[in-house]
Amino acid sequence: VDEEHKTALVPFVEAIVPEVDVANGYLTINPPGGLIPGLS
């Protein structure tokens, strides 16, 4: 996690990124516990 910019690298696999909406410019993530520090 880049604390200054609040970014994190997330594996782009269906279990973690179940929804990608290219037309509307967003994706949904479902990170397992511990993947992103500060989230529980």
Phi and psi in radians as a Rosetta constraint file:
Dihedral C 1 N 2 CA 2 C 2 CIRCULARHARMONIC -1.592 0.35
Dihedral N 2 CA 2 C 2 N 3 CIRCULARHARMONIC 1.772 0.35
Dihedral C 2 N 3 CA 3 C 3 CIRCULARHARMONIC -1.071 0.35
Dihedral N 3 CA 3 C 3 N 4 CIRCULARHARMONIC -0.585 0.35
Dihedral C 3 N 4 CA 4 C 4 CIRCULARHARMONIC -1.171 0.35
Dihedral N 4 CA 4 C 4 N 5 CIRCULARHARMONIC -0.729 0.35
Dihedral C 4 N 5 CA 5 C 5 CIRCULARHARMONIC -1.845 0.35
Dihedral N 5 CA 5 C 5 N 6 CIRCULARHARMONIC -0.036 0.35
Dihedral C 5 N 6 CA 6 C 6 CIRCULARHARMONIC 0.973 0.35
Dihedral N 6 CA 6 C 6 N 7 CIRCULARHARMONIC 0.913 0.35
Dihedral C 6 N 7 CA 7 C 7 CIRCULARHARMONIC -2.086 0.35
Dihedral N 7 CA 7 C 7 N 8 CIRCULARHARMONIC 2.730 0.35
Dihedral C 7 N 8 CA 8 C 8 CIRCULARHARMONIC -2.546 0.35
Dihedral N 8 CA 8 C 8 N 9 CIRCULARHARMONIC 2.567 0.35
Dihedral C 8 N 9 CA 9 C 9 CIRCULARHARMONIC -1.529 0.35
Dihedral N 9 CA 9 C 9 N 10 CIRCULARHARMONIC 2.228 0.35
Dihedral C 9 N 10 CA 10 C 10 CIRCULARHARMONIC -2.193 0.35
Dihedral N 10 CA 10 C 10 N 11 CIRCULARHARMONIC 2.286 0.35
Dihedral C 10 N 11 CA 11 C 11 CIRCULARHARMONIC -1.028 0.35
Dihedral N 11 CA 11 C 11 N 12 CIRCULARHARMONIC 2.271 0.35
Dihedral C 11 N 12 CA 12 C 12 CIRCULARHARMONIC -1.564 0.35
Dihedral N 12 CA 12 C 12 N 13 CIRCULARHARMONIC 1.339 0.35
Dihedral C 12 N 13 CA 13 C 13 CIRCULARHARMONIC -2.200 0.35
Dihedral N 13 CA 13 C 13 N 14 CIRCULARHARMONIC 2.684 0.35
Dihedral C 13 N 14 CA 14 C 14 CIRCULARHARMONIC -1.027 0.35
Dihedral N 14 CA 14 C 14 N 15 CIRCULARHARMONIC -0.577 0.35
Dihedral C 14 N 15 CA 15 C 15 CIRCULARHARMONIC -1.124 0.35
Dihedral N 15 CA 15 C 15 N 16 CIRCULARHARMONIC -0.510 0.35
Dihedral C 15 N 16 CA 16 C 16 CIRCULARHARMONIC -1.785 0.35
Dihedral N 16 CA 16 C 16 N 17 CIRCULARHARMONIC -0.571 0.35
Dihedral C 16 N 17 CA 17 C 17 CIRCULARHARMONIC -2.077 0.35
Dihedral N 17 CA 17 C 17 N 18 CIRCULARHARMONIC 1.383 0.35
Dihedral C 17 N 18 CA 18 C 18 CIRCULARHARMONIC -1.326 0.35
Dihedral N 18 CA 18 C 18 N 19 CIRCULARHARMONIC -0.296 0.35
Dihedral C 18 N 19 CA 19 C 19 CIRCULARHARMONIC -2.416 0.35
Dihedral N 19 CA 19 C 19 N 20 CIRCULARHARMONIC 2.215 0.35
Dihedral C 19 N 20 CA 20 C 20 CIRCULARHARMONIC -2.205 0.35
Dihedral N 20 CA 20 C 20 N 21 CIRCULARHARMONIC 2.078 0.35
Dihedral C 20 N 21 CA 21 C 21 CIRCULARHARMONIC -2.009 0.35
Dihedral N 21 CA 21 C 21 N 22 CIRCULARHARMONIC 1.583 0.35
Dihedral C 21 N 22 CA 22 C 22 CIRCULARHARMONIC -1.144 0.35
Dihedral N 22 CA 22 C 22 N 23 CIRCULARHARMONIC -0.731 0.35
Dihedral C 22 N 23 CA 23 C 23 CIRCULARHARMONIC -1.028 0.35
Dihedral N 23 CA 23 C 23 N 24 CIRCULARHARMONIC -0.661 0.35
Dihedral C 23 N 24 CA 24 C 24 CIRCULARHARMONIC -1.748 0.35
Dihedral N 24 CA 24 C 24 N 25 CIRCULARHARMONIC -0.015 0.35
Dihedral C 24 N 25 CA 25 C 25 CIRCULARHARMONIC 1.272 0.35
Dihedral N 25 CA 25 C 25 N 26 CIRCULARHARMONIC 0.669 0.35
Dihedral C 25 N 26 CA 26 C 26 CIRCULARHARMONIC -2.561 0.35
Dihedral N 26 CA 26 C 26 N 27 CIRCULARHARMONIC 2.850 0.35
Dihedral C 26 N 27 CA 27 C 27 CIRCULARHARMONIC -2.421 0.35
Dihedral N 27 CA 27 C 27 N 28 CIRCULARHARMONIC 2.776 0.35
Dihedral C 27 N 28 CA 28 C 28 CIRCULARHARMONIC -1.949 0.35
Dihedral N 28 CA 28 C 28 N 29 CIRCULARHARMONIC 2.342 0.35
Dihedral C 28 N 29 CA 29 C 29 CIRCULARHARMONIC -2.046 0.35
Dihedral N 29 CA 29 C 29 N 30 CIRCULARHARMONIC 2.636 0.35
Dihedral C 29 N 30 CA 30 C 30 CIRCULARHARMONIC -2.292 0.35
Dihedral N 30 CA 30 C 30 N 31 CIRCULARHARMONIC 1.286 0.35
Dihedral C 30 N 31 CA 31 C 31 CIRCULARHARMONIC -1.284 0.35
Dihedral N 31 CA 31 C 31 N 32 CIRCULARHARMONIC 2.415 0.35
Dihedral C 31 N 32 CA 32 C 32 CIRCULARHARMONIC -1.213 0.35
Dihedral N 32 CA 32 C 32 N 33 CIRCULARHARMONIC 2.722 0.35
Dihedral C 32 N 33 CA 33 C 33 CIRCULARHARMONIC -0.923 0.35
Dihedral N 33 CA 33 C 33 N 34 CIRCULARHARMONIC 2.352 0.35
Dihedral C 33 N 34 CA 34 C 34 CIRCULARHARMONIC 1.581 0.35
Dihedral N 34 CA 34 C 34 N 35 CIRCULARHARMONIC -0.212 0.35
Dihedral C 34 N 35 CA 35 C 35 CIRCULARHARMONIC -1.195 0.35
Dihedral N 35 CA 35 C 35 N 36 CIRCULARHARMONIC -0.715 0.35
Dihedral C 35 N 36 CA 36 C 36 CIRCULARHARMONIC -2.040 0.35
Dihedral N 36 CA 36 C 36 N 37 CIRCULARHARMONIC 1.923 0.35
Dihedral C 36 N 37 CA 37 C 37 CIRCULARHARMONIC -0.981 0.35
Dihedral N 37 CA 37 C 37 N 38 CIRCULARHARMONIC 2.417 0.35
Dihedral C 37 N 38 CA 38 C 38 CIRCULARHARMONIC 1.677 0.35
Dihedral N 38 CA 38 C 38 N 39 CIRCULARHARMONIC -0.267 0.35
Dihedral C 38 N 39 CA 39 C 39 CIRCULARHARMONIC -1.821 0.35
Dihedral N 39 CA 39 C 39 N 40 CIRCULARHARMONIC 2.520 0.35
